[in-house]
């Protein structure tokens, strides 16, 4: 009986993973696409704050690979900066789903 329950639990778990993974992957890919389109020019393709346009900015673009940046990760702070703009960074009009994908992608830079 225990083996059957364990097998059923494993099957349900794996089914859930397989069912959600493509959706999560799509959201992450959408976030990546947004990042490349709207952020990489200044923040760099690798999130290090060294994009081609970033050199001309003061203050310099945020380095998303910095462990210091992620010491206090705050989705609201990232969302506010993105939607309202900060310094030379313009505001971007993104919906909640786009913001979530963008933040999820930005977290891939965390070391």
DSSP file (Angstrom, degrees, kcal/mol; ACC not computed):
  #  RESIDUE AA STRUCTURE BP1 BP2  ACC     N-H-->O    O-->H-N    N-H-->O    O-->H-N    TCO  KAPPA ALPHA  PHI   PSI    X-CA   Y-CA   Z-CA
    1    1 A X     >        0   0    0      0, 0.0     4,-2.5     0, 0.0     5,-0.2   0.000 360.0 360.0 360.0 -43.3    0.0    0.0    0.0
    2    2 A X  H  >  +     0   0    0      1,-0.2     4,-2.7     2,-0.2     5,-0.2   0.896 360.0  51.1 -63.4 -39.7    2.8    2.4    0.9
    3    3 A X  H  > S+     0   0    0      2,-0.2     4,-2.5     1,-0.2    -1,-0.2   0.893 110.3  49.6 -64.4 -39.0    4.6    1.7   -2.4
    4    4 A X  H  > S+     0   0    0      2,-0.2     4,-2.6     1,-0.2    -2,-0.2   0.931 112.4  46.7 -65.4 -45.2    1.4    2.4   -4.3
    5    5 A X  H  X S+     0   0    0     -4,-2.5     4,-2.8     2,-0.2    -2,-0.2   0.903 112.8  50.0 -63.4 -41.0    0.8    5.7   -2.5
    6    6 A X  H  X S+     0   0    0     -4,-2.7     4,-2.5     2,-0.2    -1,-0.2   0.912 111.8  48.3 -63.3 -42.1    4.4    6.7   -3.0
    7    7 A X  H  X S+     0   0    0     -4,-2.5     4,-2.7     2,-0.2    -2,-0.2   0.921 112.9  47.6 -64.2 -43.8    4.1    5.9   -6.7
    8    8 A X  H  X S+     0   0    0     -4,-2.6     4,-2.7     2,-0.2     5,-0.2   0.925 112.3  49.5 -63.1 -45.2    0.9    7.9   -7.0
    9    9 A X  H  X S+     0   0    0     -4,-2.8     4,-2.6     1,-0.2    -2,-0.2   0.915 112.8  47.5 -60.8 -42.9    2.4   10.8   -5.2
   10   10 A X  H  X S+     0   0    0     -4,-2.5     4,-2.9     2,-0.2     5,-0.2   0.916 112.1  49.7 -64.1 -43.3    5.4   10.7   -7.4
   11   11 A X  H  X S+     0   0    0     -4,-2.7     4,-2.5     2,-0.2    -2,-0.2   0.913 112.6  46.8 -62.9 -43.1    3.3   10.5  -10.6
   12   12 A X  H  X S+     0   0    0     -4,-2.7     4,-2.3     2,-0.2    -2,-0.2   0.929 113.5  49.2 -64.3 -44.9    1.1   13.4   -9.5
   13   13 A X  H  X S+     0   0    0     -4,-2.6     4,-2.5    -5,-0.2    -2,-0.2   0.941 113.6  45.2 -59.7 -48.9    4.2   15.5   -8.6
   14   14 A X  H  X S+     0   0    0     -4,-2.9     4,-2.9     1,-0.2     5,-0.2   0.878 111.5  53.1 -64.7 -37.9    5.9   14.8  -11.9
   15   15 A X  H  X S+     0   0    0     -4,-2.5     4,-2.2    -5,-0.2    -1,-0.2   0.895 109.7  48.9 -62.5 -39.2    2.6   15.5  -13.8
   16   16 A X  H  X S+     0   0    0     -4,-2.3     4,-2.4     2,-0.2     5,-0.3   0.926 111.7  48.8 -65.6 -44.7    2.4   18.8  -12.0
   17   17 A X  H  X S+     0   0    0     -4,-2.5     4,-2.7     1,-0.2    -2,-0.2   0.946 114.2  45.4 -59.2 -49.0    6.0   19.6  -12.9
   18   18 A X  H  X S+     0   0    0     -4,-2.9     4,-0.7     1,-0.2    -1,-0.2   0.858 113.4  50.7 -64.6 -34.8    5.5   18.7  -16.5
   19   19 A X  H  < S+     0   0    0     -4,-2.2     4,-0.5    -5,-0.2    -1,-0.2   0.894 119.9  33.8 -70.4 -39.2    2.2   20.6  -16.7
   20   20 A X  H  X S+     0   0    0     -4,-2.4     4,-2.8     1,-0.1     5,-0.3   0.749 100.5  76.7 -90.7 -25.3    3.7   23.8  -15.3
   21   21 A X  H  X S+     0   0    0     -4,-2.7     4,-3.0    -5,-0.3     5,-0.2   0.905  94.6  48.8 -57.1 -46.5    7.2   23.8  -16.6
   22   22 A X  H  X S+     0   0    0     -4,-0.7     4,-2.3     2,-0.2    -1,-0.2   0.904 113.6  48.2 -61.1 -38.0    6.3   24.8  -20.2
   23   23 A X  H  > S+     0   0    0     -4,-0.5     4,-2.3     2,-0.2    -2,-0.2   0.936 113.7  46.0 -66.0 -45.6    4.2   27.7  -18.8
   24   24 A X  H  X S+     0   0    0     -4,-2.8     4,-2.4     1,-0.2    -2,-0.2   0.902 112.6  51.6 -62.9 -40.4    7.0   28.8  -16.5
   25   25 A X  H  X S+     0   0    0     -4,-3.0     4,-2.4    -5,-0.3    -1,-0.2   0.891 109.0  50.5 -64.0 -39.4    9.5   28.5  -19.3
   26   26 A X  H  X S+     0   0    0     -4,-2.3     4,-2.4    -5,-0.2    -1,-0.2   0.906 110.7  49.2 -63.8 -42.0    7.3   30.6  -21.5
   27   27 A X  H  X S+     0   0    0     -4,-2.3     4,-2.3     2,-0.2    -2,-0.2   0.910 112.2  48.1 -64.6 -42.0    7.0   33.3  -18.8
   28   28 A X  H  X S+     0   0    0     -4,-2.4     4,-2.4     2,-0.2    -2,-0.2   0.900 111.8  49.5 -65.9 -40.4   10.8   33.3  -18.3
   29   29 A X  H  X S+     0   0    0     -4,-2.4     4,-2.5     2,-0.2    -2,-0.2   0.887 110.3  50.8 -65.3 -38.8   11.3   33.5  -22.1
   30   30 A X  H  X S+     0   0    0     -4,-2.4     4,-2.3     2,-0.2    -2,-0.2   0.907 110.7  49.6 -64.0 -40.8    8.9   36.5  -22.3
   31   31 A X  H  X S+     0   0    0     -4,-2.3     4,-2.6     2,-0.2    -2,-0.2   0.896 110.2  50.6 -63.1 -41.0   10.8   38.1  -19.4
   32   32 A X  H  X S+     0   0    0     -4,-2.4     4,-2.8     2,-0.2     5,-0.2   0.921 109.7  50.2 -61.7 -44.7   14.0   37.6  -21.2
   33   33 A X  H  X S+     0   0    0     -4,-2.5     4,-2.3     1,-0.2    -2,-0.2   0.910 111.6  47.9 -61.8 -43.4   12.6   39.1  -24.4
   34   34 A X  H  X S+     0   0    0     -4,-2.3     4,-3.1     2,-0.2     5,-0.5   0.925 111.8  50.6 -61.9 -44.6   11.4   42.1  -22.5
   35   35 A X  H  X>S+     0   0    0     -4,-2.6     4,-2.8     1,-0.2     5,-2.3   0.944 112.0  45.8 -59.9 -49.3   14.8   42.5  -20.8
   36   36 A X  H  <5S+     0   0    0     -4,-2.8     5,-0.3     3,-0.2    -1,-0.2   0.906 118.2  44.4 -60.4 -41.5   16.7   42.3  -24.1
   37   37 A X  H  <5S+     0   0    0     -4,-2.3    -2,-0.2    -5,-0.2    -1,-0.2   0.874 131.3  16.4 -71.4 -39.4   14.2   44.8  -25.7
   38   38 A X  H  <5S+     0   0    0     -4,-3.1    -3,-0.2    -5,-0.2    -2,-0.2   0.670 132.6  27.2-113.1 -20.3   14.0   47.4  -22.9
   39   39 A X  T >X5S+     0   0    0     -4,-2.8     4,-3.0    -5,-0.5     3,-1.2   0.751  96.0  75.3-117.7 -33.7   16.8   46.9  -20.4
   40   40 A X  H 3><S+     0   0    0     -5,-2.3     4,-1.8     1,-0.3    12,-0.2   0.779  84.0  69.4 -61.8 -30.3   19.9   45.4  -22.0
   41   41 A X  H 34 S+     0   0    0     -5,-0.3    12,-2.6     1,-0.2    13,-0.7   0.878 121.3  15.7 -57.0 -38.0   21.0   48.5  -23.8
   42   42 A X  H <4 S+     0   0    0     -3,-1.2     9,-2.1    11,-0.2    19,-0.2   0.825 133.6  42.1-101.4 -43.8   21.9   50.1  -20.5
   43   43 A X  H  < S-     0   0    0     -4,-3.0     6,-3.2     7,-0.2     7,-0.7   0.572 110.4-114.8 -85.4  -8.9   22.0   47.3  -18.0
   44   44 A X    ><  -     0   0    0     -4,-1.8     3,-1.7    -5,-0.4     7,-0.2   0.255  21.7 -91.0  88.6 146.4   23.9   44.9  -20.3
   45   45 A X  T 3  S+     0   0    0      1,-0.3    -1,-0.1    -5,-0.2    -5,-0.1   0.813 130.1  45.8 -60.7 -30.8   22.8   41.6  -21.8
   46   46 A X  T 3  S-     0   0    0     -6,-0.1    -1,-0.3    -3,-0.0    -2,-0.1   0.328 116.1-114.1 -95.5   7.0   24.3   39.8  -18.8
   47   47 A X  S <  S+     0   0    0     -3,-1.7    17,-2.6     1,-0.1    18,-0.8   0.605  78.2 127.9  76.5  12.1   22.7   42.2  -16.3
   48   48 A X  S    S-     0   0    0     15,-0.2    -4,-0.2    16,-0.2    15,-0.2   0.401  79.5-112.0 -85.8   4.1   26.1   43.6  -15.1
   49   49 A X  S    S+     0   0    0     -6,-3.2    12,-0.4    13,-0.2    -5,-0.3   0.606  89.8 109.6  79.9  11.1   25.2   47.2  -15.6
   50   50 A X        +     0   0    0     -7,-0.7    -7,-0.2    10,-0.1    -5,-0.2  -0.277  37.5 149.0-118.5  46.7   27.6   47.6  -18.5
   51   51 A X    >>  -     0   0    0     -9,-2.1     3,-1.0    -7,-0.2     4,-0.7  -0.338  63.0-101.3 -72.9 162.8   25.4   47.9  -21.5
   52   52 A X  T 34 S+     0   0    0      1,-0.3     3,-0.3   -12,-0.2     4,-0.2   0.798 123.4  41.9 -58.6 -31.3   26.6   50.0  -24.5
   53   53 A X  T >4 S+     0   0    0    -12,-2.6     3,-0.8     1,-0.2    -1,-0.3   0.614  97.4  79.6 -89.3 -12.6   24.5   53.0  -23.5
   54   54 A X  G X4 S+     0   0    0     -3,-1.0     3,-1.5   -13,-0.7     7,-0.2   0.786  78.0  68.5 -67.1 -28.7   25.3   52.7  -19.8
   55   55 A X  G 3< S+     0   0    0     -4,-0.7    -1,-0.2    -3,-0.3    -2,-0.1   0.829  98.2  52.0 -60.4 -32.1   28.7   54.4  -20.0
   56   56 A X  G <  S+     0   0    0     -3,-0.8     2,-0.3    -4,-0.2    -1,-0.3   0.518  95.3  93.0 -83.5  -4.4   27.1   57.7  -20.8
   57   57 A X    <   -     0   0    0     -3,-1.5     2,-0.4    -4,-0.2     4,-0.1  -0.653  66.7-134.4 -97.9 146.8   24.8   57.6  -17.8
   58   58 A X  S    S+     0   0    0     -2,-0.3     2,-0.2     1,-0.2    -3,-0.0  -0.944  96.0  33.9-139.4 119.2   25.2   59.0  -14.3
   59   59 A X  S    S-     0   0    0     -2,-0.4    29,-0.2    28,-0.1    -1,-0.2   0.537 107.7-117.9 -71.1 162.4   24.5   57.3  -12.1
   60   60 A X        -     0   0    0     -2,-0.2    -2,-0.1     1,-0.1     3,-0.1  -0.301  37.3 -88.3 -66.0 151.5   25.5   54.1  -13.8
   61   61 A X        -     0   0    0    -12,-0.4    -1,-0.1   -19,-0.2     2,-0.0  -0.241  54.5 -89.4 -59.5 150.2   22.9   51.5  -14.5
   62   62 A X        -     0   0    0     -3,-0.1     2,-0.8     1,-0.1   -13,-0.2  -0.329  31.9-131.1 -63.2 140.3   22.3   48.9  -11.7
   63   63 A X    >   -     0   0    0    -15,-0.2     3,-1.1     1,-0.1     6,-0.3  -0.852  18.9-171.4 -93.8 106.5   24.3   45.8  -11.8
   64   64 A X  T 3  S+     0   0    0    -17,-2.6   -16,-0.2    -2,-0.8    -1,-0.1   0.528  81.7  64.7 -78.9  -5.4   21.9   42.9  -11.3
   65   65 A X  T 3  S+     0   0    0    -18,-0.8    46,-0.4    45,-0.1     2,-0.3   0.563  78.1 108.1 -89.2  -9.0   24.7   40.4  -10.9
   66   66 A X    <>  -     0   0    0     -3,-1.1     4,-1.2     1,-0.2     3,-0.3  -0.499  64.8-148.2 -72.1 128.8   25.8   42.1   -7.7
   67   67 A X  T  4 S+     0   0    0     -2,-0.3     4,-0.4     1,-0.2    -1,-0.2   0.818  99.4  62.5 -64.9 -28.0   25.1   40.1   -4.6
   68   68 A X  T >4 S+     0   0    0      1,-0.2     3,-1.0     2,-0.2     4,-0.4   0.888  98.6  54.5 -63.5 -39.4   24.6   43.4   -2.8
   69   69 A X  G >4 S+     0   0    0     -3,-0.3     3,-0.6    -6,-0.3    -1,-0.2   0.896 110.9  45.4 -60.8 -39.6   21.7   44.3   -5.1
   70   70 A X  G >< S+     0   0    0     -4,-1.2     3,-1.0     1,-0.2    -1,-0.2   0.401  84.4  93.2 -89.0   2.6   19.9   41.1   -4.2
   71   71 A X  G <  S+     0   0    0     -3,-1.0    -1,-0.2    -4,-0.4     2,-0.2   0.860 103.0  26.3 -62.2 -33.1   20.5   41.3   -0.4
   72   72 A X  G <  S-     0   0    0     -3,-0.6    -1,-0.3    -4,-0.4     2,-0.1  -0.540  86.3-173.1-125.8  66.5   17.2   43.0   -0.1
   73   73 A X    <   +     0   0    0     -3,-1.0     2,-0.4    -2,-0.2     3,-0.1  -0.394   8.1 174.6 -63.7 133.1   15.2   41.7   -3.1
   74   74 A X     >  -     0   0    0     -2,-0.1     4,-2.1     1,-0.1     3,-0.3  -0.882  26.8-162.4-146.3 107.4   12.0   43.5   -3.4
   75   75 A X  H  > S+     0   0    0     -2,-0.4     4,-2.7     1,-0.2     5,-0.2   0.854  95.7  55.8 -58.9 -34.8    9.6   43.0   -6.3
   76   76 A X  H  > S+     0   0    0      2,-0.2     4,-2.8     1,-0.2    -1,-0.2   0.894 106.6  49.6 -66.0 -39.0    7.8   46.3   -5.4
   77   77 A X  H  > S+     0   0    0     -3,-0.3     4,-2.3     2,-0.2    -2,-0.2   0.926 114.0  44.9 -64.9 -44.4   11.1   48.2   -5.6
   78   78 A X  H  X S+     0   0    0     -4,-2.1     4,-2.3     2,-0.2    -2,-0.2   0.914 114.6  49.2 -65.3 -42.9   11.9   46.7   -9.0
   79   79 A X  H  X S+     0   0    0     -4,-2.7     4,-3.0    -5,-0.2     5,-0.3   0.929 111.1  48.9 -62.4 -46.4    8.3   47.2  -10.2
   80   80 A X  H  X S+     0   0    0     -4,-2.8     4,-2.5     1,-0.2     5,-0.4   0.923 112.3  48.3 -60.9 -44.7    8.3   50.9   -9.1
   81   81 A X  H  X S+     0   0    0     -4,-2.3     4,-1.7    -5,-0.2    -1,-0.2   0.904 115.8  44.8 -62.1 -40.8   11.6   51.6  -10.8
   82   82 A X  H  < S+     0   0    0     -4,-2.3    10,-2.6    -5,-0.2    -2,-0.2   0.915 119.4  38.9 -71.0 -44.0   10.5   50.0  -14.0
   83   83 A X  H  < S+     0   0    0     -4,-3.0    -2,-0.2     8,-0.2    -1,-0.2   0.797 129.1  30.3 -79.1 -28.4    7.0   51.5  -14.2
   84   84 A X  H  < S-     0   0    0     -4,-2.5     7,-0.3    -5,-0.3    -3,-0.2   0.639 103.0-129.0-104.7 -18.1    8.0   55.0  -12.9
   85   85 A X     <  -     0   0    0     -4,-1.7     2,-0.3    -5,-0.4     5,-0.2   0.091  11.4-128.0  81.7 157.2   11.6   55.3  -14.2
   86   86 A X  B >   -A   89   0A   0      3,-0.8     3,-2.7     4,-0.1     2,-0.1  -0.970  60.3 -43.1-144.6 125.6   14.6   56.3  -12.1
   87   87 A X  T 3  S-     0   0    0     -2,-0.3   -28,-0.1     1,-0.3     0, 0.0  -0.332 131.8  -7.4  56.5-123.6   17.1   59.1  -13.0
   88   88 A X  T 3  S+     0   0    0    -29,-0.2     2,-0.4    -2,-0.1    -1,-0.3   0.590 113.1 104.2 -79.7 -10.6   17.9   58.7  -16.7
   89   89 A X  B <   -A   86   0A   0     -3,-2.7    -3,-0.8     1,-0.1     2,-0.0  -0.585  69.4-135.7 -75.4 125.8   15.9   55.5  -16.9
   90   90 A X        -     0   0    0     -2,-0.4    -5,-0.3    -5,-0.2     2,-0.2  -0.301  22.2-100.0 -74.6 164.7   12.6   56.0  -18.6
   91   91 A X        -     0   0    0     -7,-0.3     2,-0.4    -6,-0.1    -8,-0.2  -0.588  33.6-149.6 -79.5 146.3    9.3   54.5  -17.3
   92   92 A X        -     0   0    0    -10,-2.6     2,-1.2    -2,-0.2    -7,-0.1  -0.971  11.1-133.9-121.2 136.5    8.0   51.4  -19.1
   93   93 A X        +     0   0    0     -2,-0.4     2,-0.4    -9,-0.0   -10,-0.1  -0.729  44.3 154.7 -91.6  92.7    4.4   50.5  -19.5
   94   94 A X        -     0   0    0     -2,-1.2     2,-0.1     2,-0.0    -2,-0.1  -0.907  36.8-129.7-119.9 146.9    4.2   46.8  -18.5
   95   95 A X     >  -     0   0    0     -2,-0.4     4,-2.5     1,-0.1     5,-0.2  -0.363  38.1 -94.1 -86.2 175.2    1.3   44.8  -17.2
   96   96 A X  H  > S+     0   0    0      1,-0.2     4,-2.3     2,-0.2     5,-0.2   0.869 124.8  50.2 -59.5 -40.9    1.6   42.6  -14.1
   97   97 A X  H  > S+     0   0    0      2,-0.2     4,-2.2     1,-0.2    -1,-0.2   0.908 111.3  48.6 -66.5 -41.4    2.3   39.4  -16.1
   98   98 A X  H  > S+     0   0    0      2,-0.2     4,-2.5     1,-0.2    -2,-0.2   0.911 111.2  50.8 -63.9 -41.8    5.1   41.2  -18.0
   99   99 A X  H  X S+     0   0    0     -4,-2.5     4,-2.9     2,-0.2     5,-0.3   0.917 109.3  50.8 -61.6 -43.4    6.6   42.6  -14.8
  100  100 A X  H  X S+     0   0    0     -4,-2.3     4,-2.8     1,-0.2    -1,-0.2   0.935 112.2  46.3 -61.1 -46.4    6.6   39.1  -13.2
  101  101 A X  H  X S+     0   0    0     -4,-2.2     4,-2.2     2,-0.2    -1,-0.2   0.898 113.2  49.9 -62.0 -40.7    8.3   37.6  -16.2
  102  102 A X  H  X S+     0   0    0     -4,-2.5     4,-2.8     2,-0.2    -2,-0.2   0.934 113.0  45.4 -64.1 -46.7   10.9   40.4  -16.3
  103  103 A X  H  X S+     0   0    0     -4,-2.9     4,-2.1     2,-0.2    -2,-0.2   0.914 111.3  53.0 -64.6 -42.1   11.6   40.1  -12.5
  104  104 A X  H  < S+     0   0    0     -4,-2.8     4,-0.4    -5,-0.3    -1,-0.2   0.910 112.2  45.6 -59.0 -41.0   11.9   36.3  -12.8
  105  105 A X  H >< S+     0   0    0     -4,-2.2     3,-1.7     1,-0.2     4,-0.3   0.921 108.9  55.1 -68.3 -42.6   14.4   36.8  -15.7
  106  106 A X  H >< S+     0   0    0     -4,-2.8     3,-1.8     1,-0.3     4,-0.3   0.861  99.9  62.0 -57.9 -35.0   16.3   39.4  -13.7
  107  107 A X  G >< S+     0   0    0     -4,-2.1     3,-1.0     1,-0.3    -1,-0.3   0.700  87.2  72.3 -66.0 -18.1   16.7   36.9  -10.9
  108  108 A X  G <  S+     0   0    0     -3,-1.7    -1,-0.3    -4,-0.4    -2,-0.2   0.696  91.2  59.6 -69.3 -15.9   18.6   34.6  -13.2
  109  109 A X  G <  S+     0   0    0     -3,-1.8    -1,-0.2    -4,-0.3    -2,-0.2   0.666  79.4 113.2 -81.8 -17.4   21.5   37.2  -12.9
  110  110 A X    <         0   0    0     -3,-1.0   -45,-0.1    -4,-0.3   -44,-0.1  -0.312 360.0 360.0 -60.8 131.4   21.7   36.7   -9.2
  111  111 A X              0   0    0    -46,-0.4    -1,-0.2    -2,-0.0   -44,-0.1   0.398 360.0 360.0-105.2 360.0   24.9   35.1   -8.1
